[in-house]
Amino acid sequence: MGLGKYVPATSSEQQEMLKTLGLSSLDDLYVDVPQDLKVTELNIPAKQSELEVRRHLTELADKNTVFSSVFRGAGAYNHYIPSLVKQIAGKEEFMTAYTPYQAEISQGILQSIFEFQTMICELTGMDAANASVYDGASAAGEAVNMVVGRKKNKVLVASTLHPMTIETIKTYAYGSDVEIELIPEVNGRIDQAALTTLLTKEVAGVLVQQPNYYGLMEEATEIGEQVHQNKSQYILSVNPMAAALTKTAREYGADIAIGEGQPLGLPMSFGGPYLGFMATTEKNLRSLPGRIVGETEDVEGNRAYVLTLQAREQHIRREKAKSNICSNQALCALTASIYMTVMGPKGLQDAAYQSYAKAHYLAEQLTEIPGFDRVYPGEFFHEFVTTCPVPAKELTEQLAKHGILGGLELENGLLWCATEMNTKEQMDELIAVIKEVCQ
Amino acid sequence: MELIFERSKPGRYNQMIPDLDVPEVAIPEAFKRESELHLPEVSQPDISRHYTELAKQAHGVNDGFYPLGSCTMKYNPKINDEMAALPGFANLHPLQPLDTIQGALEVFTESEKLLGEITGMDHMTFQPAAGAHGEFTALLMFKAYHESRKDSKRHKIIVPDSAHGTNPASASMVGFEIVNVPSDEAGCVDLEALKAVVGEDTAGLMLTNPNTVGIFDKNITEITKIIHDAGGLNYYDGANLNPIMGVVRPGDMGFDIVHLNIHKTFSTPHGGGGPGCGPIGCKAFLKEFLPKFYPVATEKGVEFTTPSQTIGSVKGFYGHFLVLVRALTYILYLGKEGIPEAAHNAVLNANYMKHHLEDLYEVPYGGICMHEFVMSVEKIKKDTGVSALDVAKSILEHEMHPPTMYFPMIVPEALMVEPTETESKETLDEAIKVYRQIYEDAYKQPEKVHAAPANTPIRRVDEVGAARNPKIRYEFS
């Protein structure tokens, strides 16, 4: 009898197949493996039934705390995910297919990617989007590689970007020898005077995040004008939720729009898998990395979709490739498309607006408590930083006891976030608990 | 098939969230969106139908045989998905306090132990998002390692001519110069050619074993020794780990770093192109170069640590966590008995198919293969005009996915077949019948093969036209 581990072959079938091959045992299949290298037995646990494995994994999951009230963002956002989104994204046809190399039997996957590309173009105001990359941070790394060339090998990066994105860009640049320089911040925003002096002729591109890590709105239009005067490319990293309501990356003057797509229907998932998106203007199309799906016709003139512009990819370029990306986040991209479809323009803008309005209500209530002041003045979207009159960690620990995940501890305070998921009741409870702790 | 945008009607709306329960706040004019946001306005019943229709025009492992060489399209167990959907995993914010995420961190440390044992490595990082991303991460570690030893001359990476395309591309991203080494008559690394290219400028070697023609390179320890003796490091491309797991370990073959394609070997869904998951394992001497957020079990519980000479981070947060939950579920279910059983049957299935096809389709690199084998349609093409592409397109008519085409590049008109262990003998026999019939058709009625597929939702597409006049988004009128 077999072990019952997804292998259909019975012992007698195995014997029959071995006989066909003129072999007497399974071990004979490994004649090329040097005998002294062979493993006699793996030092891992013995096989378990599905029920036992379920128990073990459930125990691990139960060791974690799922907060009912989340006021933390900083790159991972708690939004409502409609039932239909999970149901459709879980269809086995989508789950168990791979990259749609064979267009004739993959129109469903290809069309869903074409639809995703269109929606990302709509959010960003761009002409072209790819089928997705690993996440927002690696999208930034890819965008930097996209703009640099032999003559211009320097990219200016706002210090108001998410720290993990800055970290990722630096790691990518360590490999490619691209020069990265941080644009200093003043009052939580890009120091535009400093930017002016940093914009030299070696600068290939400038990368800015809108809204930035502290939730603040940058003067993105003015920054873009400066960047273009220097004949550099303007890369804007945007929050897709905010992008539904605020100026598009294109309207700010960006040449390349990138971002983290997790807010679009993906659970917080302890950090992954998420969804990196990249979009650009027509003139940059051929330097856009990753898979791209295009519309064409079959031999009978029917509308059809196919992987296109593949000459850019590593399959052809190999030694000269600037990007090695092969798999993408297709299932996450599909999830985001379904999410945007279920929400529709009105629903997405409503969720974005509620996040905005609730964050502002929260900021107002918080700053009425003595010792809680906005650290940085000015417009923000759905995140903001406040001071904290008691050690921040102490406060968040107390909040955790009430099932509340408070703002993220920064060096100078707490980074708060609100979304449509936070009810007024939840926020009022948060305020009450804080008052109790701080008095 | 209609696009979702063509099903849209202004005014259709699905209510998902309650009305706003706090005062309204105006968005300043300077930041307001100017252009209209075109997203579909479709009712839930029609959204459901739209995607069901798309699903019907997709082919997954669940729909039929999928022997796509190098991609290990094995069955994706459903228990894996259920475990990944547990709220205690799916609803965790990545920046929660340590004491609230101990179970999640144990997923990392437990997976490190199991995968470390399977690969013969001492430490693992789970940050890389996919195989190619793992290659990139490992090469950054190569670079950092040589630099830490002030060994600045090492700027060349040696790659066999049969390598996966991502190998040279990853090396290029890290600024290495790529040196190709030819394969010998058996499809393996030509030792003399290898000896001729190594030297003080060798940063390392990238190799997959079994290689891309499905052969286990029996000279493997000699190969890795040549590189080590020259001062270089050995990198194991784990795309082909499936046939050897539980049988032989890359760490014992002399490799210093290995990447795993969790979505291939460890049964997680390919998702139409991703998400993958590409952790890398390394030997102890490379530990300090690993990416940030390396989880370590201490007396107080599991903590994130920063290796002293870390290369940094290659993405946000800690990796494709929910994909790893699936892999852990799979490994525990198979256990020490099931892991080698999967490998053995993957190899048995590949050899069985090869045996029943090699009299018709030339297999240039013969002998016992591992998980996959490569056939050449070159002679058939010469005789009949029927190419590897034509054969692949004919296979589509039988509700099967064709093998990988035109790879590896060292085999002309290549078809690379990887059946995997989760296919039954009946399925293999059926596929053999189909492949043999297509061979016959090629000689008797080649025009039929050229015209295939005839019964798919669409026929062959105009790829040249698609690339010449790219239309890559829907235009709203």
Interface residues (C-beta under 8 A of the other chain):
Chain A: G2 L3 K5 Y6 V7 P8 A9 E13 Q14 E16 M17 L18 T20 L21 L26 D28 L29 Y30 V31 D32 V33 P34 L37 K38 V39 E41 L42 N43 I44 P45 A46 K47 Q48 S49 E50 V53 R54 H56 L57 T58 E59 L60 A61 D62 K63 N64 T65 V66 F67 V70 R72 A74 G75 A76 N78 Y80 P82 L84 Q87 I88 G90 K91 E92 E93 F94 M95 T96 A97 Y98 T99 P100 Y101 Q102 A103 E104 I105 S106 Q107 G108 I109 Q111 S112 I113 F114 E115 Q117 T118 M119 C121 E122 L123 G125 D127 A128 A129 A131 S132 Y134 D135 G136 A137 S138 G141 N145 H162 M164 T165 E167 T168 K170 T171 Y172 Y174 G175 S176 D177 M217 T221 A243 A244 L245 T246 K247 T248 E251 E260 P267 M268 S269 F270 G271 G272 P273 Y274 L285 R291 I292 V293 G294 E295 T296 E297 D298 V299 E300 N302 A304 V306 T308 L309 Q310 A311 Q314 H315 R317 R318 E319 K320 A321 K322 S323 N324 I325 C326 S327 N328 Q329 A330 L331 C332 L334 S337 I338 M340 T341 V342 M343 G344 P345 K346 G347 L348 Q349 D350 A351 Y353 Q354 Y356 A357 K358 H360 Y361 E379 T396 E397 A400 L405 L408 E420 T423 K424 M427
Chain B: M1 L3 I4 F5 R12 Y13 N14 Q15 M16 I17 L20 D21 V22 P23 E24 V25 I27 P28 A30 F31 K32 R33 E34 S35 E36 L37 H38 L39 P40 E41 V42 Q44 I47 S48 H50 Y51 T52 E53 L54 A55 K56 Q57 A58 H59 G60 V61 N62 D63 Y66 L68 C71 M73 K74 Y75 N76 P77 I79 D81 E82 M83 L86 P87 G88 F89 A90 N91 L92 H93 P94 L95 Q96 P97 T100 I101 Q102 G103 A104 E106 V107 K113 L114 E117 I118 A129 A130 G131 A132 H133 E135 F136 L139 L140 K143 A144 G165 T166 P168 A169 S170 A171 S172 M173 V174 G175 I178 I215 F216 D217 K218 I220 T221 I244 G246 V247 V248 R249 D252 M253 H263 S267 P269 H270 G271 G272 G273 G274 P275 G276 C277 P291 K292 I311 G312 S313 V314 K315 G316 F317 Y318 G319 H320 F321 L322 V323 V325 L328 T329 I331 L332 Y333 L334 G335 K336 E337 G338 I339 P340 E341 A342 H344 N345 V347 L348 N349 N351 Y352 H355 G367 I368 A392 K393 L396 H401 P402 M405 E421 T422 E423 S424 K425 P453 T456 P457 I458 R459 R460 V461 D462 E463 G465 A466 A467 P470 K471 I472 R473 Y474
